[in-house]
Amino acid sequence: MMFCRIAPVALIGVALLLAGCSKEAENEFQGWIEADLIFVSPDEQGRVETMTVREGDRVEKGMPLLTLDSDLQRADLAVAEAALLNTRQAFDRAQQLLKTASGTQRDYDVAQAAFRQADAQLGAAQTRLNRRKLASPVAGIIQQVYFRPGETVPASRPIISVLPPGNIKVRFFIPERMLARIAIGDELHVTCDGCAGNITAPITFISRNAEFTPPVIYSLEERSKLVYLVEARPALTEMLRVGQPVSVEVKLREASK
């Protein structure tokens, strides 16, 4: 059996090479993709009647998304229309009586106020009916559908979430010792599996609060555990998905002496 002897110098060189390969660069961090979703919700409880989009569809601002049952709203509108007609007739009669001196100014004012109130209630009823048809408030991609046709939705509960391209952001943590070497507006380089190699993103947010709170006395050992959340908004978002892990390369500023 033969044994090969490796010179001590060569052995040390291999060890240093392996250590260098396994050690992450000082300006590289692991992050992930998040997004600020836009939620489409009803003003009042209702049952979903129709749904014109599916998850992954692209929508434009104002594009119809779904409709809710509107029986109650139509009934309220009919009541408001009848009330407006009655108060209109009463107002016209009070106006004629005032002109012929057969009525009083007080009766005229009361009839006018009732007519104005009925007109406002009709407008409110019409608005409630119109809002049973929900449209997209922004242009983007349908991220998720939470309720399907036939299901009842509580008031203000999201039915659909829309993801505008500009609402995608990169998030990562940076150690406390490097906090002074980055600033809002600094450009990052973002890479991920299957992504194009030219994704850049300016820093838009640096947290003022540490994610780890050590004891009252800050030792050097505890300070090294402090990390701060950083966010950046990439211009190219076609290849990025919410929750996707990414690598972030930061161009650190010169450390102040």
C-alpha positions as CSV (number, residue, x, y, z in Angstrom):
1,M,0.0,0.0,0.0
2,M,1.4,3.4,-1.0
3,F,0.9,6.6,0.9
4,C,1.4,10.0,-0.7
5,R,2.9,12.7,1.5
6,I,1.8,16.3,0.9
7,A,4.2,19.1,1.7
8,P,3.1,21.2,4.6
9,V,3.1,24.4,2.5
10,A,0.9,22.9,-0.1
11,L,-1.5,21.6,2.6
12,I,-1.8,25.0,4.1
13,G,-2.4,26.5,0.6
14,V,-5.3,24.1,-0.1
15,A,-6.8,24.8,3.3
16,L,-6.7,28.5,2.7
17,L,-8.2,28.1,-0.8
18,L,-11.1,26.0,0.6
19,A,-11.7,28.5,3.4
20,G,-11.8,31.4,0.9
21,C,-14.2,29.5,-1.4
22,S,-16.6,28.8,1.5
23,K,-16.5,32.3,2.9
24,E,-19.1,34.7,1.5
25,A,-17.9,38.0,0.2
26,E,-18.2,40.9,2.6
27,N,-20.5,42.8,0.3
28,E,-22.8,39.9,-0.7
29,F,-26.0,39.1,1.3
30,Q,-28.9,36.6,1.0
31,G,-32.3,38.1,0.6
32,W,-35.7,37.5,-0.8
33,I,-38.5,39.0,-2.9
34,E,-41.6,40.6,-1.3
35,A,-44.4,42.8,-2.7
36,D,-46.9,45.3,-1.6
37,L,-50.1,43.8,-2.8
38,I,-53.3,45.8,-3.6
39,F,-56.4,44.2,-2.1
40,V,-59.8,44.5,-3.8
41,S,-62.6,44.4,-1.2
42,P,-66.3,45.1,-1.1
43,D,-67.9,47.9,1.0
44,E,-70.7,45.6,2.1
45,Q,-71.2,41.9,2.6
46,G,-72.3,40.0,-0.5
47,R,-72.2,36.9,-2.6
48,V,-69.8,36.6,-5.5
49,E,-71.8,36.2,-8.7
50,T,-69.3,36.5,-11.5
51,M,-65.5,36.4,-11.7
52,T,-63.9,37.6,-14.9
53,V,-60.2,37.0,-14.0
54,R,-57.9,34.2,-12.8
55,E,-54.7,34.1,-10.9
56,G,-51.8,35.2,-13.2
57,D,-54.0,37.3,-15.5
58,R,-52.7,40.8,-16.4
59,V,-55.2,43.6,-15.8
60,E,-55.3,47.3,-16.5
61,K,-56.6,50.0,-14.3
62,G,-60.4,50.1,-14.4
63,M,-60.8,46.6,-15.9
64,P,-63.8,44.7,-14.5
65,L,-62.9,41.9,-12.0
66,L,-66.1,40.6,-10.5
67,T,-69.7,41.3,-9.5
68,L,-71.6,40.8,-6.2
69,D,-75.3,40.1,-5.8
70,S,-77.2,43.4,-5.7
71,D,-80.8,42.6,-4.8
72,L,-80.7,44.6,-1.6
73,Q,-79.0,47.6,-3.2
74,R,-81.5,47.6,-6.1
75,A,-84.4,47.6,-3.5
76,D,-82.8,50.5,-1.6
77,L,-82.4,52.4,-4.9
78,A,-86.1,51.9,-5.7
79,V,-87.1,53.2,-2.2
80,A,-84.8,56.2,-2.7
81,E,-86.3,57.0,-6.1
82,A,-89.8,56.9,-4.7
83,A,-88.9,59.1,-1.8
84,L,-87.3,61.6,-4.2
85,L,-90.4,61.7,-6.3
86,N,-92.7,62.3,-3.3
87,T,-90.5,65.0,-1.9
88,R,-90.2,66.6,-5.3
89,Q,-94.0,66.9,-5.6
90,A,-94.2,68.3,-2.1
91,F,-91.5,70.8,-2.8
92,D,-93.2,71.9,-6.1
93,R,-96.5,72.3,-4.2
94,A,-94.9,74.4,-1.4
95,Q,-93.2,76.5,-4.0
96,Q,-96.5,77.3,-5.8
97,L,-98.3,78.0,-2.5
98,L,-95.5,80.4,-1.5
99,K,-95.9,82.3,-4.8
100,T,-99.6,82.7,-4.3
101,A,-99.2,83.7,-0.7
102,S,-101.2,80.6,0.4
103,G,-98.2,79.0,2.0
104,T,-95.5,80.0,4.4
105,Q,-91.8,80.4,4.0
106,R,-91.3,77.8,6.8
107,D,-93.4,75.2,4.9
108,Y,-91.3,76.0,1.8
109,D,-88.0,75.6,3.6
110,V,-89.1,72.3,5.2
111,A,-90.1,70.9,1.8
112,Q,-86.9,72.1,0.2
113,A,-84.8,70.4,2.9
114,A,-86.7,67.2,2.5
115,F,-86.2,67.2,-1.2
116,R,-82.4,67.8,-0.9
117,Q,-82.1,65.0,1.6
118,A,-84.0,62.6,-0.6
119,D,-81.8,63.5,-3.6
120,A,-78.7,62.9,-1.5
121,Q,-80.0,59.5,-0.4
122,L,-80.7,58.6,-4.0
123,G,-77.1,59.3,-4.9
124,A,-75.9,57.2,-2.0
125,A,-78.1,54.3,-3.1
126,Q,-76.9,54.6,-6.6
127,T,-73.3,54.5,-5.5
128,R,-73.9,51.4,-3.3
129,L,-75.4,49.7,-6.3
130,N,-72.5,50.7,-8.6
131,R,-69.9,49.4,-6.2
132,R,-71.3,45.8,-6.5
133,K,-69.2,45.7,-9.7
134,L,-65.6,45.8,-8.6
135,A,-62.8,46.9,-11.0
136,S,-59.1,46.8,-10.7
137,P,-57.7,49.9,-9.0
138,V,-54.3,49.5,-10.6
139,A,-52.6,47.8,-13.5
140,G,-50.8,44.6,-12.6
141,I,-51.1,40.8,-12.3
142,I,-53.7,39.0,-10.3
143,Q,-51.7,37.5,-7.5
144,Q,-54.4,35.5,-5.7
145,V,-58.2,35.0,-5.7
146,Y,-59.6,34.4,-2.2
147,F,-63.3,33.8,-2.9
148,R,-65.0,32.1,-5.8
149,P,-68.5,32.6,-7.4
150,G,-71.2,31.5,-5.0
151,E,-69.2,32.3,-1.8
152,T,-70.3,35.0,0.6
153,V,-67.7,37.7,1.4
154,P,-67.8,39.8,4.6
155,A,-67.5,43.6,4.3
156,S,-63.9,44.8,3.7
157,R,-62.6,41.2,3.3
158,P,-60.2,41.0,0.3
159,I,-61.5,39.0,-2.7
160,I,-58.6,39.5,-5.0
161,S,-55.0,40.8,-4.6
162,V,-53.3,42.6,-7.5
163,L,-49.5,43.0,-7.8
164,P,-48.4,46.1,-9.7
165,P,-44.9,45.6,-11.1
166,G,-43.5,48.6,-9.2
167,N,-44.5,47.1,-5.9
168,I,-42.0,44.3,-6.0
169,K,-39.1,44.8,-3.6
170,V,-35.9,43.1,-2.5
171,R,-35.4,42.6,1.2
172,F,-32.2,41.6,3.1
173,F,-30.4,42.2,6.4
174,I,-27.1,44.0,6.8
175,P,-24.8,43.7,9.8
176,E,-24.6,46.7,12.2
177,R,-20.9,47.2,11.4
178,M,-21.7,48.0,7.7
179,L,-24.7,50.2,8.4
180,A,-22.6,53.4,7.9
181,R,-21.3,52.2,4.5
182,I,-24.7,52.2,2.7
183,A,-27.3,54.9,2.1
184,I,-30.7,55.5,0.5
185,G,-30.2,55.5,-3.3
186,D,-27.2,53.2,-3.4
187,E,-27.6,50.7,-6.3
188,L,-27.6,47.0,-5.7
189,H,-26.9,44.1,-8.0
190,V,-29.5,41.3,-7.7
191,T,-29.1,37.7,-8.9
192,C,-31.2,34.6,-8.6
193,D,-31.6,31.2,-10.2
194,G,-32.8,31.7,-13.8
195,C,-32.8,35.5,-13.7
196,A,-31.1,37.8,-16.1
197,G,-27.8,39.1,-14.9
198,N,-28.5,42.8,-15.2
199,I,-31.0,43.3,-12.4
200,T,-30.2,46.4,-10.4
201,A,-32.2,48.1,-7.6
202,P,-31.7,51.3,-5.7
203,I,-32.0,51.1,-1.9
204,T,-35.3,52.7,-0.8
205,F,-35.5,51.9,2.9
206,I,-33.1,51.2,5.8
207,S,-34.6,50.2,9.1
208,R,-33.9,52.3,12.1
209,N,-34.6,49.4,14.4
210,A,-32.4,46.4,14.9
211,E,-33.9,43.0,14.4
212,F,-32.1,41.6,17.5
213,T,-32.2,43.3,20.8
214,P,-29.3,42.3,23.1
215,P,-29.1,43.0,26.9
216,V,-28.9,46.5,28.2
217,I,-25.1,46.5,28.1
218,Y,-23.8,46.4,24.5
219,S,-20.7,44.3,24.3
220,L,-18.7,43.9,21.2
221,E,-19.9,40.3,20.9
222,E,-23.5,41.3,21.1
223,R,-23.1,44.2,18.7
224,S,-21.9,41.8,16.0
225,K,-25.3,40.1,16.1
226,L,-27.3,43.2,15.3
227,V,-28.8,43.3,11.8
228,Y,-30.9,45.9,10.1
229,L,-33.5,45.4,7.4
230,V,-32.8,47.0,4.0
231,E,-35.2,47.2,1.0
232,A,-34.6,48.0,-2.6
233,R,-36.9,48.4,-5.6
234,P,-35.7,46.7,-8.8
235,A,-36.6,48.2,-12.2
236,L,-36.8,44.8,-14.0
237,T,-39.3,42.6,-12.2
238,E,-40.5,40.2,-14.9
239,M,-38.3,37.3,-13.6
240,L,-38.9,37.9,-9.9
241,R,-41.5,36.1,-7.9
242,V,-42.8,36.8,-4.3
243,G,-40.9,34.6,-1.8
244,Q,-38.0,33.9,-4.3
245,P,-34.6,33.8,-2.7
246,V,-32.0,36.1,-4.2
247,S,-28.4,37.1,-3.8
248,V,-27.6,40.8,-3.3
249,E,-24.3,42.5,-4.0
250,V,-23.8,45.8,-2.4
251,K,-21.2,48.4,-3.4
252,L,-20.1,49.4,0.1
253,R,-18.9,53.0,0.7
254,E,-15.5,53.6,2.2
255,A,-15.4,53.2,5.9
256,S,-15.0,56.5,7.7
257,K,-11.9,56.8,9.7
